Amino acid sequence: MDYGQLVVDNELMGIIKYLLKGIPINDESLAVEVIREIGSFGNFLAHGQTLKHMKTHQYFPELIDRNVLEVWEQSGRTSMHDRALEKARHILKTHHPEPLPTDVIETIRSIVEETEKELGVSQGC
């Protein structure tokens, strides 16, 4: 098992979940009026509507390094997997999950026992 890969997969699932929420497509989100106002070659980044929408539609993955090459090199040239392993180690060291309620543990145990019985698997194996 590769804990780093689990952390990478978790981040990718976060990106997918964000994208599946969808992006509204309408005159406001497409900035139709702003395009008419500024024109084809104007400065859209300085317009207030761009800032407004930039703040409402954003997802910042933790592991994907968006820095320019020089900054990435200065920060140690770590790979995504290196950063994921570091995060996995941190989680394993610091995370203390809440214990499951007794009834949940009993339900899980009964499912396991029933499945072992169906498959002819003894607990001694």
C-alpha positions as a Markdown table, in Angstrom:
| # | Residue | x | y | z |
|---|---|---|---|---|
| 1 | Met | 0.0 | 0.0 | 0.0 |
| 2 | Asp | 1.3 | 3.4 | -0.9 |
| 3 | Tyr | 0.0 | 6.1 | 1.5 |
| 4 | Gly | 1.4 | 8.8 | -0.7 |
| 5 | Gln | -0.8 | 7.5 | -3.6 |
| 6 | Leu | -3.8 | 7.5 | -1.3 |
| 7 | Val | -3.3 | 11.1 | -0.5 |
| 8 | Val | -2.8 | 11.9 | -4.2 |
| 9 | Asp | -6.0 | 10.0 | -5.1 |
| 10 | Asn | -7.9 | 11.9 | -2.4 |
| 11 | Glu | -6.7 | 15.2 | -3.9 |
| 12 | Leu | -7.8 | 14.1 | -7.4 |
| 13 | Met | -11.2 | 13.1 | -6.0 |
| 14 | Gly | -11.5 | 16.6 | -4.5 |
| 15 | Ile | -10.8 | 18.2 | -7.8 |
| 16 | Ile | -13.4 | 15.9 | -9.5 |
| 17 | Lys | -16.0 | 16.6 | -6.9 |
| 18 | Tyr | -15.4 | 20.3 | -7.3 |
| 19 | Leu | -15.8 | 20.0 | -11.1 |
| 20 | Leu | -18.9 | 17.9 | -10.9 |
| 21 | Lys | -20.7 | 20.7 | -9.0 |
| 22 | Gly | -20.6 | 22.5 | -12.3 |
| 23 | Ile | -19.9 | 26.0 | -13.4 |
| 24 | Pro | -22.9 | 28.3 | -14.1 |
| 25 | Ile | -23.1 | 29.4 | -17.7 |
| 26 | Asn | -25.0 | 32.6 | -18.1 |
| 27 | Asp | -24.5 | 36.2 | -19.2 |
| 28 | Glu | -23.2 | 37.2 | -15.8 |
| 29 | Ser | -20.6 | 34.3 | -15.5 |
| 30 | Leu | -19.6 | 34.7 | -19.2 |
| 31 | Ala | -19.2 | 38.5 | -18.5 |
| 32 | Val | -21.0 | 39.4 | -21.7 |
| 33 | Glu | -21.6 | 43.0 | -20.7 |
| 34 | Val | -18.0 | 43.4 | -19.5 |
| 35 | Ile | -16.7 | 42.1 | -22.9 |
| 36 | Arg | -18.9 | 44.6 | -24.6 |
| 37 | Glu | -17.7 | 47.4 | -22.3 |
| 38 | Ile | -14.0 | 46.6 | -22.4 |
| 39 | Gly | -13.7 | 45.2 | -25.9 |
| 40 | Ser | -11.7 | 42.3 | -27.3 |
| 41 | Phe | -8.3 | 43.5 | -26.4 |
| 42 | Gly | -9.0 | 45.3 | -23.1 |
| 43 | Asn | -7.8 | 44.5 | -19.6 |
| 44 | Phe | -10.3 | 42.0 | -18.1 |
| 45 | Leu | -8.1 | 41.2 | -15.1 |
| 46 | Ala | -8.5 | 44.7 | -13.7 |
| 47 | His | -12.3 | 44.7 | -13.9 |
| 48 | Gly | -14.2 | 44.2 | -10.7 |
| 49 | Gln | -16.4 | 41.4 | -12.1 |
| 50 | Thr | -13.3 | 39.3 | -12.8 |
| 51 | Leu | -12.2 | 39.6 | -9.2 |
| 52 | Lys | -15.7 | 38.8 | -8.0 |
| 53 | His | -15.9 | 35.6 | -10.0 |
| 54 | Met | -12.4 | 34.6 | -9.3 |
| 55 | Lys | -13.2 | 34.6 | -5.6 |
| 56 | Thr | -16.4 | 32.5 | -6.0 |
| 57 | His | -15.0 | 29.8 | -8.3 |
| 58 | Gln | -11.8 | 28.5 | -6.9 |
| 59 | Tyr | -10.3 | 25.3 | -5.8 |
| 60 | Phe | -6.7 | 25.1 | -4.5 |
| 61 | Pro | -5.3 | 21.6 | -4.4 |
| 62 | Glu | -2.6 | 21.2 | -1.8 |
| 63 | Leu | -0.3 | 18.9 | -3.7 |
| 64 | Ile | -0.2 | 20.4 | -7.1 |
| 65 | Asp | 2.7 | 22.9 | -7.3 |
| 66 | Arg | 1.7 | 25.9 | -9.5 |
| 67 | Asn | 4.9 | 27.8 | -8.9 |
| 68 | Val | 7.3 | 28.8 | -11.7 |
| 69 | Leu | 10.3 | 26.5 | -12.2 |
| 70 | Glu | 12.7 | 28.8 | -10.3 |
| 71 | Val | 10.5 | 28.9 | -7.2 |
| 72 | Trp | 9.9 | 25.1 | -7.4 |
| 73 | Glu | 13.7 | 24.5 | -7.6 |
| 74 | Gln | 14.4 | 26.8 | -4.7 |
| 75 | Ser | 11.8 | 25.1 | -2.6 |
| 76 | Gly | 13.5 | 21.7 | -3.0 |
| 77 | Arg | 12.3 | 20.3 | -6.3 |
| 78 | Thr | 9.8 | 18.0 | -4.6 |
| 79 | Ser | 7.5 | 15.8 | -6.6 |
| 80 | Met | 3.8 | 15.6 | -6.0 |
| 81 | His | 4.4 | 12.1 | -4.6 |
| 82 | Asp | 7.1 | 13.5 | -2.2 |
| 83 | Arg | 4.6 | 16.1 | -1.0 |
| 84 | Ala | 1.9 | 13.5 | -0.7 |
| 85 | Leu | 4.1 | 11.2 | 1.4 |
| 86 | Glu | 4.9 | 14.1 | 3.7 |
| 87 | Lys | 1.2 | 14.9 | 4.2 |
| 88 | Ala | 0.4 | 11.2 | 4.8 |
| 89 | Arg | 3.1 | 11.0 | 7.5 |
| 90 | His | 1.7 | 14.1 | 9.1 |
| 91 | Ile | -1.8 | 12.6 | 9.1 |
| 92 | Leu | -0.6 | 9.3 | 10.5 |
| 93 | Lys | 1.3 | 11.2 | 13.2 |
| 94 | Thr | -1.3 | 13.7 | 14.3 |
| 95 | His | -4.8 | 12.4 | 13.4 |
| 96 | His | -6.8 | 10.9 | 16.2 |
| 97 | Pro | -10.2 | 9.8 | 14.9 |
| 98 | Glu | -13.3 | 9.6 | 17.0 |
| 99 | Pro | -14.0 | 6.0 | 18.0 |
| 100 | Leu | -16.9 | 4.3 | 16.3 |
| 101 | Pro | -20.1 | 4.0 | 18.4 |
| 102 | Thr | -20.5 | 0.5 | 19.9 |
| 103 | Asp | -23.6 | -0.3 | 17.8 |
| 104 | Val | -21.7 | 0.5 | 14.6 |
| 105 | Ile | -18.8 | -1.8 | 15.7 |
| 106 | Glu | -21.3 | -4.6 | 16.5 |
| 107 | Thr | -23.0 | -4.1 | 13.1 |
| 108 | Ile | -19.7 | -4.3 | 11.2 |
| 109 | Arg | -18.6 | -7.4 | 13.2 |
| 110 | Ser | -21.9 | -9.1 | 12.4 |
| 111 | Ile | -21.5 | -8.4 | 8.7 |
| 112 | Val | -18.0 | -9.8 | 8.8 |
| 113 | Glu | -19.0 | -12.9 | 10.7 |
| 114 | Glu | -22.0 | -13.5 | 8.3 |
| 115 | Thr | -19.7 | -13.1 | 5.3 |
| 116 | Glu | -17.1 | -15.4 | 6.7 |
| 117 | Lys | -19.8 | -18.0 | 7.4 |
| 118 | Glu | -21.2 | -17.7 | 3.8 |
| 119 | Leu | -17.7 | -18.1 | 2.3 |
| 120 | Gly | -16.7 | -20.9 | 4.6 |
| 121 | Val | -13.8 | -18.8 | 6.1 |
| 122 | Ser | -12.9 | -19.6 | 9.7 |
| 123 | Gln | -11.7 | -16.9 | 12.0 |
| 124 | Gly | -8.6 | -19.0 | 12.8 |
| 125 | Cys | -7.1 | -18.4 | 9.3 |
